[in-house]
Amino acid sequence: MKTIRVRISAQEAEAKRISDFLADAFEDDGNPVTVYEATPDGSLWSAEVLLFDMEPSEAIAEVEARLGSEAFEAPFEAEELPDINWVEKSLEGLKPVQAGRFMVHGGHDRDKVPPGAIGLEIEAALAFGTGHHGTTAGCLEEIDRLLSLREYVSILDLGTGTGVLAIAAALKARQSVLATDIDPVATRTALENARLNGASHLVRGFTANGMQDRKFRHFGPFDLVIANILARPLMKMSKSIGEQMTQTATLVLSGLRIEDGPRILSAYRCQGFILDRRREKDGWLTLTLVRGRKLA
């Protein structure tokens, strides 16, 4: 599958404005959007979106069509990214990551897990979530904290990626966890990683688009949901997620930029959730929300 990166460069304020329009136009379809400082002196910033299964010229045309005049004066660039297993690449030379009691590592670092830690062996796979990203690490730290405070009856990892969060929750709580993803490759990866970590009897999973799939009825309602996705899909699914959770539930949300916090809180406040804990890690935000009670 071809991956095309479309980059739009401008001064900081304009790049951030364009990034917001890109997020509005593409994140609901699962296309990652980012904005970053492109030059050391901050004179130039870049807003980027990844598109799939098209040529660079088609990608530019698609972005221009969706943005219209919103990026009229900013130059567009598009390039096909090399066909590299980016998760495998990201693991090369990276040390194991400690997040709470968990240590995420590759097979080559199996012997580096210290006594008392819960090792999570995540090999290269075509799915997101190795523990080296601030959102994944933030979720792992929160899973460790929450499952040390109380027991949960029904746990869901929504948008499971590599399955690392589902495996962590299952091994920590020693109970069954449901892992779902919109991407069948991610679902297969999660279940294979569960087997690799000796948790195949605890982690169940299926491919589902959001929370509307009827199969959720056989597993819910959930009193703990972990969703490390993106801000716009999380906002779009706030009602359906709330409907699948108990009236005394805990919800961990990540995949969020710092500035996403207020709109996420507003969307889930309408579903009866209030903020219990906020974590910032490497520029990313993890929110823990509760409904019907307070955590210890």
GUZADO-7305 format. One record per residue (C-alpha): chain; residue number from 1; residue in one letter; x negated, y, z. Coordinates in nm, 2 decimals, padded with zeros to 4 digits, always signed. Layout:
VOKOL cadena num residuo     xx     yy     zz
VOKOL      A NUM       a      X      Y      Z
...
END
This chain:
VOKOL cadena num residuo     xx     yy     zz
VOKOL      A   1       m +00.00 +00.00 +00.00
VOKOL      A   2       k -00.15 +00.34 -00.10
VOKOL      A   3       t -00.18 +00.60 +00.17
VOKOL      A   4       i -00.19 +00.96 +00.04
VOKOL      A   5       r -00.30 +01.25 +00.26
VOKOL      A   6       v -00.15 +01.59 +00.17
VOKOL      A   7       r -00.34 +01.87 +00.34
VOKOL      A   8       i -00.23 +02.24 +00.35
VOKOL      A   9       s -00.48 +02.49 +00.47
VOKOL      A  10       a -00.41 +02.83 +00.62
VOKOL      A  11       q -00.48 +03.05 +00.92
VOKOL      A  12       e -00.38 +02.91 +01.25
VOKOL      A  13       a -00.03 +03.06 +01.29
VOKOL      A  14       e +00.06 +02.98 +00.93
VOKOL      A  15       a -00.08 +02.62 +00.95
VOKOL      A  16       k +00.12 +02.56 +01.27
VOKOL      A  17       r +00.44 +02.70 +01.11
VOKOL      A  18       i +00.39 +02.47 +00.80
VOKOL      A  19       s +00.32 +02.18 +01.04
VOKOL      A  20       d +00.66 +02.24 +01.20
VOKOL      A  21       f +00.83 +02.24 +00.86
VOKOL      A  22       l +00.64 +01.92 +00.77
VOKOL      A  23       a +00.76 +01.75 +01.09
VOKOL      A  24       d +01.12 +01.85 +01.02
VOKOL      A  25       a +01.10 +01.72 +00.66
VOKOL      A  26       f +00.90 +01.40 +00.71
VOKOL      A  27       e +00.88 +01.26 +01.07
VOKOL      A  28       d +01.23 +01.11 +01.06
VOKOL      A  29       d +01.10 +00.89 +00.78
VOKOL      A  30       g +00.80 +00.78 +00.98
VOKOL      A  31       n +00.54 +00.99 +00.80
VOKOL      A  32       p +00.28 +01.11 +01.05
VOKOL      A  33       v +00.22 +01.49 +01.07
VOKOL      A  34       t -00.07 +01.66 +01.24
VOKOL      A  35       v -00.22 +02.01 +01.26
VOKOL      A  36       y -00.58 +02.08 +01.36
VOKOL      A  37       e -00.87 +02.33 +01.35
VOKOL      A  38       a -01.05 +02.27 +01.02
VOKOL      A  39       t -01.35 +02.50 +01.07
VOKOL      A  40       p -01.57 +02.55 +01.38
VOKOL      A  41       d -01.49 +02.91 +01.41
VOKOL      A  42       g -01.12 +02.86 +01.39
VOKOL      A  43       s -01.07 +03.07 +01.08
VOKOL      A  44       l -00.90 +02.79 +00.90
VOKOL      A  45       w -00.65 +02.53 +01.01
VOKOL      A  46       s -00.50 +02.23 +00.83
VOKOL      A  47       a -00.16 +02.08 +00.84
VOKOL      A  48       e -00.14 +01.72 +00.71
VOKOL      A  49       v +00.12 +01.46 +00.63
VOKOL      A  50       l +00.06 +01.10 +00.52
VOKOL      A  51       l +00.28 +00.96 +00.24
VOKOL      A  52       f +00.29 +00.60 +00.11
VOKOL      A  53       d +00.33 +00.41 -00.21
VOKOL      A  54       m +00.28 +00.70 -00.45
VOKOL      A  55       e +00.01 +00.88 -00.65
VOKOL      A  56       p -00.15 +01.20 -00.52
VOKOL      A  57       s +00.03 +01.42 -00.77
VOKOL      A  58       e +00.37 +01.26 -00.67
VOKOL      A  59       a +00.29 +01.33 -00.31
VOKOL      A  60       i +00.22 +01.69 -00.37
VOKOL      A  61       a +00.54 +01.72 -00.57
VOKOL      A  62       e +00.73 +01.56 -00.28
VOKOL      A  63       v +00.59 +01.79 -00.02
VOKOL      A  64       e +00.65 +02.10 -00.24
VOKOL      A  65       a +01.01 +01.98 -00.31
VOKOL      A  66       r +01.08 +01.94 +00.06
VOKOL      A  67       l +00.90 +02.26 +00.18
VOKOL      A  68       g +01.02 +02.48 -00.10
VOKOL      A  69       s +00.89 +02.83 -00.05
VOKOL      A  70       e +00.78 +02.77 +00.31
VOKOL      A  71       a +00.42 +02.70 +00.20
VOKOL      A  72       f +00.42 +02.91 -00.12
VOKOL      A  73       e +00.09 +03.09 -00.06
VOKOL      A  74       a -00.10 +02.80 +00.10
VOKOL      A  75       p -00.32 +02.57 -00.12
VOKOL      A  76       f -00.22 +02.20 -00.14
VOKOL      A  77       e -00.47 +01.91 -00.16
VOKOL      A  78       a -00.39 +01.54 -00.19
VOKOL      A  79       e -00.62 +01.24 -00.18
VOKOL      A  80       e -00.58 +00.87 -00.16
VOKOL      A  81       l -00.73 +00.73 +00.16
VOKOL      A  82       p -00.96 +00.43 +00.13
VOKOL      A  83       d -00.79 +00.09 +00.18
VOKOL      A  84       i -00.95 +00.05 +00.53
VOKOL      A  85       n -00.80 -00.13 +00.83
VOKOL      A  86       w -00.80 +00.18 +01.04
VOKOL      A  87       v -00.74 +00.00 +01.37
VOKOL      A  88       e -01.03 -00.23 +01.30
VOKOL      A  89       k -01.24 +00.08 +01.21
VOKOL      A  90       s -01.14 +00.26 +01.53
VOKOL      A  91       l -01.25 -00.04 +01.74
VOKOL      A  92       e -01.60 -00.05 +01.60
VOKOL      A  93       g -01.84 +00.08 +01.86
VOKOL      A  94       l -01.57 +00.19 +02.10
VOKOL      A  95       k -01.61 +00.09 +02.46
VOKOL      A  96       p -01.32 -00.08 +02.65
VOKOL      A  97       v -01.06 +00.17 +02.78
VOKOL      A  98       q -00.95 +00.17 +03.14
VOKOL      A  99       a -00.60 +00.29 +03.20
VOKOL      A 100       g -00.47 +00.24 +03.55
VOKOL      A 101       r -00.53 -00.13 +03.64
VOKOL      A 102       f -00.54 -00.22 +03.27
VOKOL      A 103       m -00.85 -00.25 +03.05
VOKOL      A 104       v -00.80 -00.26 +02.67
VOKOL      A 105       h -01.08 -00.43 +02.49
VOKOL      A 106       g -01.17 -00.63 +02.18
VOKOL      A 107       g -01.27 -00.99 +02.18
VOKOL      A 108       h -01.64 -00.89 +02.18
VOKOL      A 109       d -01.59 -00.71 +02.52
VOKOL      A 110       r -01.39 -00.99 +02.69
VOKOL      A 111       d -01.67 -01.03 +02.95
VOKOL      A 112       k -01.66 -00.66 +03.05
VOKOL      A 113       v -01.32 -00.68 +03.22
VOKOL      A 114       p -01.39 -00.62 +03.60
VOKOL      A 115       p -01.24 -00.83 +03.88
VOKOL      A 116       g -00.89 -00.72 +03.97
VOKOL      A 117       a -00.83 -00.55 +03.63
VOKOL      A 118       i -00.57 -00.68 +03.38
VOKOL      A 119       g -00.74 -00.73 +03.05
VOKOL      A 120       l -00.55 -00.65 +02.73
VOKOL      A 121       e -00.73 -00.80 +02.43
VOKOL      A 122       i -00.62 -00.62 +02.12
VOKOL      A 123       e -00.79 -00.72 +01.80
VOKOL      A 124       a -00.78 -00.52 +01.48
VOKOL      A 125       a -00.43 -00.53 +01.32
VOKOL      A 126       l -00.22 -00.32 +01.08
VOKOL      A 127       a -00.03 -00.15 +01.37
VOKOL      A 128       f -00.08 +00.15 +01.59
VOKOL      A 129       g -00.18 +00.12 +01.96
VOKOL      A 130       t -00.53 +00.02 +02.07
VOKOL      A 131       g -00.54 +00.21 +02.40
VOKOL      A 132       h -00.80 +00.46 +02.27
VOKOL      A 133       h -00.53 +00.71 +02.19
VOKOL      A 134       g -00.40 +00.95 +02.45
VOKOL      A 135       t -00.04 +00.85 +02.41
VOKOL      A 136       t -00.11 +00.48 +02.46
VOKOL      A 137       a -00.34 +00.53 +02.75
VOKOL      A 138       g -00.09 +00.76 +02.91
VOKOL      A 139       c +00.18 +00.50 +02.88
VOKOL      A 140       l -00.04 +00.23 +03.02
VOKOL      A 141       e -00.12 +00.44 +03.33
VOKOL      A 142       e +00.25 +00.50 +03.38
VOKOL      A 143       i +00.34 +00.14 +03.34
VOKOL      A 144       d +00.09 +00.05 +03.61
VOKOL      A 145       r +00.23 +00.31 +03.84
VOKOL      A 146       l +00.60 +00.23 +03.78
VOKOL      A 147       l +00.56 -00.15 +03.82
VOKOL      A 148       s +00.37 -00.09 +04.14
VOKOL      A 149       l +00.66 +00.11 +04.28
VOKOL      A 150       r +00.96 -00.12 +04.21
VOKOL      A 151       e +01.09 -00.42 +04.02
VOKOL      A 152       y +01.29 -00.38 +03.70
VOKOL      A 153       v +01.54 -00.63 +03.56
VOKOL      A 154       s +01.52 -00.57 +03.19
VOKOL      A 155       i +01.23 -00.40 +03.01
VOKOL      A 156       l +01.21 -00.28 +02.65
VOKOL      A 157       d +00.90 -00.16 +02.45
VOKOL      A 158       l +01.06 +00.04 +02.17
VOKOL      A 159       g +00.83 +00.10 +01.87
VOKOL      A 160       t +00.58 -00.16 +02.00
VOKOL      A 161       g +00.30 -00.12 +01.74
VOKOL      A 162       t +00.03 -00.37 +01.85
VOKOL      A 163       g +00.24 -00.48 +02.15
VOKOL      A 164       v -00.01 -00.35 +02.40
VOKOL      A 165       l +00.25 -00.18 +02.61
VOKOL      A 166       a +00.49 -00.48 +02.62
VOKOL      A 167       i +00.20 -00.71 +02.70
VOKOL      A 168       a +00.08 -00.48 +02.98
VOKOL      A 169       a +00.43 -00.46 +03.13
VOKOL      A 170       a +00.48 -00.84 +03.10
VOKOL      A 171       l +00.15 -00.93 +03.26
VOKOL      A 172       k +00.18 -00.67 +03.54
VOKOL      A 173       a +00.54 -00.76 +03.63
VOKOL      A 174       r +00.51 -01.13 +03.54
VOKOL      A 175       q +00.85 -01.11 +03.37
VOKOL      A 176       s +01.01 -01.11 +03.02
VOKOL      A 177       v +00.97 -00.79 +02.81
VOKOL      A 178       l +01.14 -00.72 +02.48
VOKOL      A 179       a +00.92 -00.56 +02.20
VOKOL      A 180       t +01.08 -00.41 +01.89
VOKOL      A 181       d +00.96 -00.21 +01.59
VOKOL      A 182       i +01.09 -00.08 +01.27
VOKOL      A 183       d +00.79 -00.23 +01.09
VOKOL      A 184       p +00.79 -00.61 +01.05
VOKOL      A 185       v +00.41 -00.61 +01.04
VOKOL      A 186       a +00.40 -00.44 +01.38
VOKOL      A 187       t +00.65 -00.69 +01.52
VOKOL      A 188       r +00.44 -00.99 +01.40
VOKOL      A 189       t +00.12 -00.82 +01.53
VOKOL      A 190       a +00.28 -00.77 +01.87
VOKOL      A 191       l +00.39 -01.13 +01.91
VOKOL      A 192       e +00.05 -01.25 +01.79
VOKOL      A 193       n -00.13 -01.03 +02.04
VOKOL      A 194       a +00.10 -01.16 +02.31
VOKOL      A 195       r -00.01 -01.51 +02.23
VOKOL      A 196       l -00.37 -01.40 +02.23
VOKOL      A 197       n -00.32 -01.26 +02.58
VOKOL      A 198       g -00.14 -01.56 +02.72
VOKOL      A 199       a +00.19 -01.37 +02.73
VOKOL      A 200       s +00.38 -01.54 +02.45
VOKOL      A 201       h +00.62 -01.69 +02.70
VOKOL      A 202       l +00.70 -01.34 +02.84
VOKOL      A 203       v +00.71 -01.12 +02.53
VOKOL      A 204       r +01.00 -01.16 +02.29
VOKOL      A 205       g +01.05 -00.94 +01.98
VOKOL      A 206       f +01.23 -00.86 +01.67
VOKOL      A 207       t +01.23 -00.60 +01.39
VOKOL      A 208       a +01.50 -00.33 +01.43
VOKOL      A 209       n +01.57 +00.02 +01.29
VOKOL      A 210       g +01.63 +00.23 +01.60
VOKOL      A 211       m +01.87 +00.11 +01.87
VOKOL      A 212       q +02.17 +00.03 +01.66
VOKOL      A 213       d +02.08 -00.33 +01.59
VOKOL      A 214       r +02.34 -00.57 +01.74
VOKOL      A 215       k +02.06 -00.79 +01.87
VOKOL      A 216       f +01.99 -00.54 +02.15
VOKOL      A 217       r +02.33 -00.64 +02.31
VOKOL      A 218       h +02.18 -00.98 +02.39
VOKOL      A 219       f +01.90 -00.82 +02.60
VOKOL      A 220       g +02.03 -00.50 +02.75
VOKOL      A 221       p +02.13 -00.29 +02.91
VOKOL      A 222       f +01.77 -00.19 +03.00
VOKOL      A 223       d +01.66 -00.03 +03.33
VOKOL      A 224       l +01.31 +00.04 +03.19
VOKOL      A 225       v +01.24 +00.16 +02.84
VOKOL      A 226       i +00.89 +00.26 +02.71
VOKOL      A 227       a +00.90 +00.44 +02.37
VOKOL      A 228       n +00.57 +00.57 +02.23
VOKOL      A 229       i +00.69 +00.70 +01.89
VOKOL      A 230       l +00.72 +01.06 +01.77
VOKOL      A 231       a +00.92 +01.35 +01.89
VOKOL      A 232       r +01.18 +01.38 +01.61
VOKOL      A 233       p +01.28 +01.01 +01.61
VOKOL      A 234       l +01.30 +01.02 +01.99
VOKOL      A 235       m +01.53 +01.32 +01.98
VOKOL      A 236       k +01.74 +01.16 +01.70
VOKOL      A 237       m +01.77 +00.84 +01.91
VOKOL      A 238       s +01.84 +01.00 +02.25
VOKOL      A 239       k +02.21 +00.91 +02.25
VOKOL      A 240       s +02.16 +00.55 +02.13
VOKOL      A 241       i +01.87 +00.49 +02.37
VOKOL      A 242       g +02.08 +00.63 +02.66
VOKOL      A 243       e +02.37 +00.41 +02.57
VOKOL      A 244       q +02.15 +00.10 +02.59
VOKOL      A 245       m +02.02 +00.18 +02.94
VOKOL      A 246       t +02.17 +00.13 +03.28
VOKOL      A 247       q +02.30 +00.41 +03.50
VOKOL      A 248       t +01.99 +00.38 +03.73
VOKOL      A 249       a +01.72 +00.36 +03.47
VOKOL      A 250       t +01.36 +00.48 +03.40
VOKOL      A 251       l +01.25 +00.60 +03.06
VOKOL      A 252       v +00.89 +00.66 +02.95
VOKOL      A 253       l +00.85 +00.87 +02.64
VOKOL      A 254       s +00.52 +00.95 +02.45
VOKOL      A 255       g +00.38 +01.01 +02.11
VOKOL      A 256       l +00.45 +01.37 +02.19
VOKOL      A 257       r +00.26 +01.69 +02.14
VOKOL      A 258       i +00.25 +01.92 +02.44
VOKOL      A 259       e +00.49 +02.17 +02.28
VOKOL      A 260       d +00.74 +01.89 +02.22
VOKOL      A 261       g +00.82 +01.87 +02.59
VOKOL      A 262       p +01.11 +02.12 +02.63
VOKOL      A 263       r +01.31 +01.99 +02.33
VOKOL      A 264       i +01.27 +01.63 +02.44
VOKOL      A 265       l +01.37 +01.71 +02.80
VOKOL      A 266       s +01.68 +01.90 +02.66
VOKOL      A 267       a +01.79 +01.61 +02.44
VOKOL      A 268       y +01.76 +01.35 +02.72
VOKOL      A 269       r +01.91 +01.58 +02.99
VOKOL      A 270       c +02.23 +01.54 +02.79
VOKOL      A 271       q +02.21 +01.16 +02.85
VOKOL      A 272       g +02.18 +01.21 +03.23
VOKOL      A 273       f +01.80 +01.19 +03.26
VOKOL      A 274       i +01.58 +01.42 +03.47
VOKOL      A 275       l +01.21 +01.46 +03.47
VOKOL      A 276       d +01.02 +01.25 +03.72
VOKOL      A 277       r +00.66 +01.29 +03.60
VOKOL      A 278       r +00.47 +01.46 +03.33
VOKOL      A 279       r +00.12 +01.35 +03.21
VOKOL      A 280       e -00.11 +01.53 +02.97
VOKOL      A 281       k -00.40 +01.33 +02.82
VOKOL      A 282       d -00.62 +01.44 +02.53
VOKOL      A 283       g -00.37 +01.69 +02.41
VOKOL      A 284       w -00.08 +01.44 +02.42
VOKOL      A 285       l +00.22 +01.43 +02.65
VOKOL      A 286       t +00.38 +01.14 +02.83
VOKOL      A 287       l +00.71 +01.20 +03.01
VOKOL      A 288       t +00.88 +00.98 +03.27
VOKOL      A 289       l +01.25 +01.04 +03.31
VOKOL      A 290       v +01.50 +00.89 +03.55
VOKOL      A 291       r +01.87 +00.86 +03.56
VOKOL      A 292       g +02.09 +00.80 +03.86
VOKOL      A 293       r +01.82 +00.80 +04.13
VOKOL      A 294       k +01.47 +00.91 +04.21
VOKOL      A 295       l +01.16 +00.71 +04.21
VOKOL      A 296       a +00.97 +00.65 +04.53
END
